[in-house]
Amino acid sequence: MNALTKPMEAFIFWSRWLQAPLYLGLIVAQGVYVYQFMHELGILVTKAGTLSENEVMLIVLGLIDVVMIANLLVMVIIGGYETFVSKLDLEGNPDQPEWLSHVNAGVLKVKLAVALISISSIHLLRTFINAPQVEDRVVIAQIAIHASFLISALAIAWTDKVMMQTLVISHQTKH
């Protein structure tokens, strides 16, 4: 039986590398966001004297939104690769993100949830600024989605906390 399970287990463990192209695809998507950011920034700069205060605010919020999504992509790409595929050889690299030293699936989920809430907040703020042009049902739907993100993040954080407490108790009873 062991002669059969060893190769199967090795193959299952190797299968994590199937995720690597997904992370490379996210890097390409991040490049698209860089292009989008530069395009929006170009509009802001070239039309600076002709835009209203609300238009400037909406474009700036759009830029912030792109940056936050790019940050989310970095967390998913680096954190996901490090957690699920392979360790990154960054020992001694001065640019290593501080959060990467203690990343795991639970920490990554909480960080992603917070990033999604932040992105949702920006979208909601943009909607409120444009409120006269936006239908009430759209505003209500965005508030409901934002509330769902908040509730989900709280549930994820609570679940992670309970899991960590369980691990600590389990570790203490073994020693």
Number of C-alpha atoms within 10 A of each C-alpha: 5 7 7 8 10 11 11 12 11 10 11 11 11 11 11 13 14 10 13 15 10 13 19 12 12 16 16 12 14 21 13 13 18 15 12 15 20 13 12 17 16 12 14 19 11 11 12 13 9 10 15 11 10 12 15 18 15 19 19 16 16 19 20 15 20 19 17 17 18 21 15 19 21 16 21 19 20 16 24 21 19 17 17 14 18 12 11 13 9 12 7 7 8 8 7 13 11 9 13 17 10 9 18 15 14 16 17 19 20 19 19 18 21 19 19 19 20 18 20 20 16 18 19 18 14 19 19 13 15 14 14 9 9 12 11 11 9 12 15 11 11 17 17 12 15 20 14 13 18 18 13 16 21 15 13 17 19 13 13 17 13 12 13 13 12 12 12 11 11 11 10 9 8 6 5
